[in-house]
Amino acid sequence: METKEFIIDSAKSRIDWIGKKVTGAHNGTIDIKEGSFLINEGKPMGGKVIIAMSSINILDVTDPATNTQFAGHLASDDFFL
């Protein structure tokens, strides 16, 4: 059976995330810039997904100033390089 490539439709796709810590958790979304998966005989064989980290959205922090501060913290070297 041949390997098929499935392209992610980035306009209709996103990642829902949850970050947990000792004192609680936060949640939000991140957009997918582009990606694809290779499937052979119904099994995933590989793939690549590029995440648009600048699109991180924090859903549970509703105060605008706190949300902006937290988003800046998530964008720092403390989390992602």
DSSP file (Angstrom, degrees, kcal/mol; ACC not computed):
  #  RESIDUE AA STRUCTURE BP1 BP2  ACC     N-H-->O    O-->H-N    N-H-->O    O-->H-N    TCO  KAPPA ALPHA  PHI   PSI    X-CA   Y-CA   Z-CA
    1    1 A M              0   0    0      0, 0.0     2,-0.1     0, 0.0     0, 0.0   0.000 360.0 360.0 360.0 141.1    0.0    0.0    0.0
    2    2 A E        -     0   0    0      1,-0.1    39,-0.5    38,-0.1     2,-0.4  -0.400 360.0-111.5 -79.3 153.6    1.3    3.4   -0.8
    3    3 A T        -     0   0    0     37,-0.1     2,-0.4    -2,-0.1    37,-0.2  -0.696  33.5-156.1 -82.3 133.4    2.1    6.1    1.7
    4    4 A K  E     -A   39   0A   0     35,-2.9    35,-2.9    -2,-0.4     2,-0.5  -0.890   6.0-141.6-113.9 144.2   -0.3    9.1    1.5
    5    5 A E  E     -A   38   0A   0     -2,-0.4     2,-0.5    33,-0.2    33,-0.2  -0.894  10.7-161.4-104.7 130.4    0.4   12.6    2.7
    6    6 A F  E     -A   37   0A   0     31,-3.0    31,-2.3    -2,-0.5     2,-0.4  -0.957  11.1-145.5-112.7 123.6   -2.4   14.5    4.4
    7    7 A I  E     -A   36   0A   0     -2,-0.5     2,-0.3    29,-0.2    29,-0.3  -0.719  16.7-123.8 -90.2 132.9   -1.9   18.3    4.5
    8    8 A I        -     0   0    0     27,-2.7     2,-1.2    -2,-0.4    27,-0.4  -0.602  15.1-134.6 -74.1 131.4   -3.2   20.2    7.6
    9    9 A D    >   -     0   0    0     -2,-0.3     3,-1.7     1,-0.2     4,-0.3  -0.762  20.4-167.8 -85.2  96.7   -5.7   22.9    6.7
   10   10 A S  G >  S+     0   0    0     -2,-1.2     3,-0.6     1,-0.3    22,-0.4   0.750  81.5  62.2 -64.0 -24.9   -4.2   25.7    8.9
   11   11 A A  G 3  S+     0   0    0      1,-0.2    -1,-0.3    -3,-0.1    -2,-0.0   0.741 114.3  34.6 -70.6 -21.3   -7.3   27.9    8.5
   12   12 A K  G <  S+     0   0    0     -3,-1.7     2,-0.3     2,-0.0    -1,-0.2   0.252 109.8  79.4-114.3  10.5   -9.4   25.2   10.2
   13   13 A S    <   +     0   0    0     -3,-0.6    19,-0.7    -4,-0.3     2,-0.3  -0.882  43.6 154.5-125.0 151.0   -6.9   23.8   12.7
   14   14 A R  E     -B   31   0A   0     -2,-0.3     2,-0.5    17,-0.2    17,-0.2  -0.968  36.7-115.3-159.9 166.7   -5.5   24.9   16.1
   15   15 A I  E     -B   30   0A   0     15,-2.8    15,-1.9    -2,-0.3     2,-0.5  -0.950  19.0-150.9-109.6 128.4   -3.9   23.4   19.1
   16   16 A D  E     -B   29   0A   0     -2,-0.5     2,-0.3    13,-0.2    13,-0.2  -0.880  24.5-167.1 -94.1 127.2   -5.7   23.5   22.4
   17   17 A W  E     -B   28   0A   0     11,-2.4    11,-1.9    -2,-0.5     2,-0.4  -0.842  19.7-165.8-120.3 154.7   -3.2   23.6   25.3
   18   18 A I  E     -B   27   0A   0     -2,-0.3     2,-0.5     9,-0.2     9,-0.2  -0.991   6.6-164.5-134.2 126.8   -3.2   23.2   29.0
   19   19 A G  E     -B   26   0A   0      7,-2.8     7,-2.5    -2,-0.4     2,-0.3  -0.965  12.4-161.8-113.1 122.9   -0.2   24.2   31.2
   20   20 A K  E     +B   25   0A   0     -2,-0.5     2,-0.3     5,-0.2     5,-0.2  -0.798  13.9 169.7-108.8 146.4   -0.2   22.8   34.7
   21   21 A K  E >   -B   24   0A   0      3,-3.2     3,-1.4    -2,-0.3    -2,-0.0  -0.867  51.1 -91.2-140.4 174.6    1.7   23.9   37.8
   22   22 A V  T 3  S+     0   0    0     -2,-0.3     3,-0.1     1,-0.3    -1,-0.0   0.859 124.6  43.6 -58.6 -37.5    1.6   23.0   41.5
   23   23 A T  T 3  S-     0   0    0      1,-0.1     2,-0.3    -3,-0.0    -1,-0.3   0.366 128.0 -61.7 -94.0   5.4   -0.9   25.9   42.2
   24   24 A G  E <   -B   21   0A   0     -3,-1.4    -3,-3.2     2,-0.0     2,-0.3  -0.999  55.7 -86.3 153.2-152.9   -3.2   25.4   39.3
   25   25 A A  E     -B   20   0A   0     -2,-0.3     2,-0.3    -5,-0.2    -5,-0.2  -0.973  17.0-149.8-153.8 162.2   -3.4   25.4   35.5
   26   26 A H  E     -B   19   0A   0     -7,-2.5    -7,-2.8    -2,-0.3     2,-0.3  -0.931  14.6-164.9-131.9 157.9   -3.9   27.7   32.5
   27   27 A N  E     +B   18   0A   0     -2,-0.3    32,-2.4    -9,-0.2    33,-1.1  -0.968  20.6 125.4-143.5 160.1   -5.3   26.9   29.1
   28   28 A G  E     -BC  17  58A   0    -11,-1.9   -11,-2.4    -2,-0.3     2,-0.3  -0.936  43.3 -84.4-178.5-158.6   -5.5   28.4   25.6
   29   29 A T  E     -BC  16  57A   0     28,-1.8    28,-2.9    -2,-0.3     2,-0.3  -0.919  18.5-163.4-135.0 159.3   -4.9   28.0   21.9
   30   30 A I  E     -B   15   0A   0    -15,-1.9   -15,-2.8    -2,-0.3    26,-0.1  -0.988  25.4-122.2-141.0 137.0   -2.1   28.2   19.4
   31   31 A D  E     -BC  14  52A   0     21,-0.5    21,-2.3    -2,-0.3     2,-0.6  -0.444  17.5-128.1 -77.4 151.9   -2.4   28.4   15.6
   32   32 A I  E     - C   0  51A   0    -19,-0.7    19,-0.2   -22,-0.4   -19,-0.2  -0.898  14.3-165.2 -97.6 124.4   -0.8   25.9   13.3
   33   33 A K  E     -     0   0A   0     17,-2.4     2,-0.3    -2,-0.6   -23,-0.2   0.936  65.9 -38.0 -74.5 -47.7    1.2   27.6   10.6
   34   34 A E  E     + C   0  50A   0     16,-1.3    16,-3.3   -25,-0.1    -1,-0.3  -0.973  67.1 150.3-167.9 164.4    1.5   24.5    8.3
   35   35 A G  E     - C   0  49A   0    -27,-0.4   -27,-2.7    -2,-0.3     2,-0.3  -0.951  17.9-155.7 173.7 169.9    1.9   20.8    8.5
   36   36 A S  E     -AC   7  48A   0     12,-2.5    12,-2.6    -2,-0.3     2,-0.3  -0.980   9.3-144.2-157.7 161.2    1.4   17.4    7.1
   37   37 A F  E     -AC   6  47A   0    -31,-2.3   -31,-3.0    -2,-0.3     2,-0.5  -0.980  11.6-140.1-131.1 145.0    1.2   13.7    8.1
   38   38 A L  E     -AC   5  46A   0      8,-3.1     7,-3.5    -2,-0.3     8,-1.1  -0.921  21.2-171.3-104.5 127.2    2.3   10.6    6.3
   39   39 A I  E     -AC   4  44A   0    -35,-2.9   -35,-2.9    -2,-0.5     2,-0.4  -0.972   7.6-179.5-122.1 131.8    0.0    7.6    6.6
   40   40 A N  E >  S- C   0  43A   0      3,-2.7     3,-1.6    -2,-0.4   -37,-0.1  -0.986  75.1 -13.6-133.1 122.7    0.8    4.0    5.4
   41   41 A E  T 3  S-     0   0    0    -39,-0.5    -1,-0.1    -2,-0.4   -38,-0.1   0.862 128.9 -54.6  54.0  40.0   -1.7    1.2    5.8
   42   42 A G  T 3  S+     0   0    0      1,-0.2    -1,-0.3     0, 0.0    -3,-0.0   0.515 117.4 109.3  77.8   5.4   -3.7    3.3    8.3
   43   43 A K  E <  S-C   40   0A   0     -3,-1.6    -3,-2.7     2,-0.0     2,-0.2  -0.921  75.0-111.4-117.4 139.5   -0.8    4.0   10.5
   44   44 A P  E     +C   39   0A   0      0, 0.0    -5,-0.3     0, 0.0     3,-0.1  -0.493  33.0 176.1 -67.6 132.3    1.1    7.3   11.0
   45   45 A M  E     -     0   0A   0     -7,-3.5     2,-0.3     1,-0.4    -6,-0.2   0.524  59.2 -43.9-111.9 -13.8    4.6    7.0    9.5
   46   46 A G  E     +C   38   0A   0     -8,-1.1    -8,-3.1     2,-0.0    -1,-0.4  -0.959  55.6 175.3 166.5 178.3    5.7   10.6   10.1
   47   47 A G  E     -C   37   0A   0     -2,-0.3     2,-0.3   -10,-0.3   -10,-0.2  -0.956  20.6-128.9 170.2 175.1    4.8   14.2    9.8
   48   48 A K  E     -C   36   0A   0    -12,-2.6   -12,-2.5    -2,-0.3     2,-0.4  -0.978  15.5-175.4-150.1 132.8    5.7   17.8   10.4
   49   49 A V  E     -C   35   0A   0     -2,-0.3     2,-0.6   -14,-0.2   -14,-0.2  -0.997  10.4-157.2-132.4 128.8    3.8   20.6   12.1
   50   50 A I  E     -C   34   0A   0    -16,-3.3   -17,-2.4    -2,-0.4   -16,-1.3  -0.932  15.0-151.4-106.7 122.4    5.0   24.2   12.4
   51   51 A I  E     -C   32   0A   0     -2,-0.6     2,-1.4   -19,-0.2   -19,-0.2  -0.747  12.8-136.2 -96.1 136.9    3.4   26.1   15.2
   52   52 A A  E >   -C   31   0A   0    -21,-2.3     3,-2.6    -2,-0.4   -21,-0.5  -0.687  25.6-178.8 -90.1  82.7    2.8   29.8   15.1
   53   53 A M  E >  S+     0   0A   0     -2,-1.4     3,-1.6     1,-0.3    -1,-0.2   0.750  74.9  67.2 -60.5 -25.1    4.0   30.6   18.6
   54   54 A S  E 3  S+     0   0A   0      1,-0.3    -1,-0.3    -3,-0.1    -2,-0.1   0.628  93.3  62.9 -69.5  -9.5    3.3   34.3   18.2
   55   55 A S  E <  S+     0   0A   0     -3,-2.6    -1,-0.3   -24,-0.2    -2,-0.2   0.312  70.5 142.7 -95.7   8.6   -0.4   33.4   18.1
   56   56 A I  E <   -     0   0A   0     -3,-1.6     2,-0.4   -26,-0.1   -26,-0.2  -0.248  31.6-165.8 -56.0 132.7   -0.5   31.9   21.6
   57   57 A N  E     -C   29   0A   0    -28,-2.9   -28,-1.8    14,-0.0     2,-0.6  -0.987  11.7-151.3-126.0 127.1   -3.8   32.8   23.2
   58   58 A I  E     -C   28   0A   0     -2,-0.4   -30,-0.3   -30,-0.2    13,-0.1  -0.888  14.0-179.1-101.8 116.9   -4.5   32.5   26.9
   59   59 A L  S    S+     0   0    0    -32,-2.4   -31,-0.2    -2,-0.6    -1,-0.1   0.773  72.3  52.8 -89.5 -28.0   -8.2   31.8   27.5
   60   60 A D  S    S+     0   0    0    -33,-1.1     2,-0.8     1,-0.1    -1,-0.2   0.583  90.6  77.6 -91.7  -8.5   -8.4   31.6   31.3
   61   61 A V        +     0   0    0    -34,-0.3    -3,-0.1     1,-0.2    -1,-0.1  -0.866  55.4 173.2-101.6 103.7   -6.8   34.9   32.2
   62   62 A T        +     0   0    0     -2,-0.8    -1,-0.2     4,-0.1     3,-0.0   0.698  47.1  95.2 -90.7 -20.6   -9.5   37.5   31.5
   63   63 A D  S  > S-     0   0    0      1,-0.2     4,-2.8     2,-0.0     5,-0.2  -0.612  71.0-143.0 -71.3 121.3   -7.8   40.7   32.8
   64   64 A P  H  > S+     0   0    0      0, 0.0     4,-2.4     0, 0.0     5,-0.2   0.877  96.4  46.9 -56.5 -43.4   -6.2   42.3   29.7
   65   65 A A  H  > S+     0   0    0      2,-0.2     4,-2.2     1,-0.2     5,-0.2   0.921 115.4  45.2 -67.1 -43.0   -3.1   43.6   31.5
   66   66 A T  H  > S+     0   0    0      2,-0.2     4,-2.7     1,-0.2    -1,-0.2   0.883 112.2  52.8 -66.8 -38.2   -2.5   40.3   33.3
   67   67 A N  H  X S+     0   0    0     -4,-2.8     4,-2.7     2,-0.2    -2,-0.2   0.925 110.1  47.6 -62.7 -45.5   -3.1   38.4   30.1
   68   68 A T  H  X S+     0   0    0     -4,-2.4     4,-2.0    -5,-0.2    -2,-0.2   0.905 113.1  48.6 -62.2 -42.7   -0.6   40.5   28.2
   69   69 A Q  H  X S+     0   0    0     -4,-2.2     4,-1.9     2,-0.2    -2,-0.2   0.922 113.3  46.9 -63.8 -44.5    2.0   40.1   30.9
   70   70 A F  H  X S+     0   0    0     -4,-2.7     4,-2.6     2,-0.2    -2,-0.2   0.894 109.5  53.5 -65.7 -40.6    1.5   36.3   31.1
   71   71 A A  H  X S+     0   0    0     -4,-2.7     4,-1.7     1,-0.2    -1,-0.2   0.895 108.8  50.3 -61.3 -39.8    1.7   36.0   27.3
   72   72 A G  H  < S+     0   0    0     -4,-2.0     4,-0.5     2,-0.2    -1,-0.2   0.883 109.4  51.4 -64.0 -38.4    5.0   37.8   27.4
   73   73 A H  H >< S+     0   0    0     -4,-1.9     3,-1.1     1,-0.2     5,-0.3   0.914 109.5  49.3 -64.0 -43.7    6.2   35.4   30.1
   74   74 A L  H 3< S+     0   0    0     -4,-2.6     6,-0.5     1,-0.2    -1,-0.2   0.824 109.0  53.6 -64.9 -30.9    5.2   32.4   27.9
   75   75 A A  T 3< S+     0   0    0     -4,-1.7    -1,-0.2    -5,-0.2    -2,-0.2   0.552  94.3  96.1 -80.5  -7.7    7.1   33.9   25.0
   76   76 A S  S X> S-     0   0    0     -3,-1.1     4,-1.6    -4,-0.5     3,-1.6  -0.189  96.5 -97.0 -77.9 173.0   10.3   34.3   27.0
   77   77 A D  T 34 S+     0   0    0      1,-0.3    -1,-0.1     2,-0.2     4,-0.1   0.589 113.2  81.9 -66.1 -10.7   13.2   31.9   27.2
   78   78 A D  T 34 S+     0   0    0     -5,-0.3    -1,-0.3     1,-0.1     3,-0.1   0.792 113.4  10.7 -62.5 -26.2   11.6   30.4   30.3
   79   79 A F  T <4 S+     0   0    0     -3,-1.6     2,-0.4     1,-0.3    -2,-0.2   0.771 130.7  18.2-119.1 -56.0    9.4   28.4   28.1
   80   80 A F     <        0   0    0     -4,-1.6    -1,-0.3    -6,-0.5    -2,-0.1  -0.976 360.0 360.0-131.9 137.1   10.2   28.4   24.4
   81   81 A L              0   0    0     -2,-0.4    -4,-0.1    -3,-0.1    -1,-0.1   0.412 360.0 360.0 -97.4 360.0   13.4   29.3   22.6
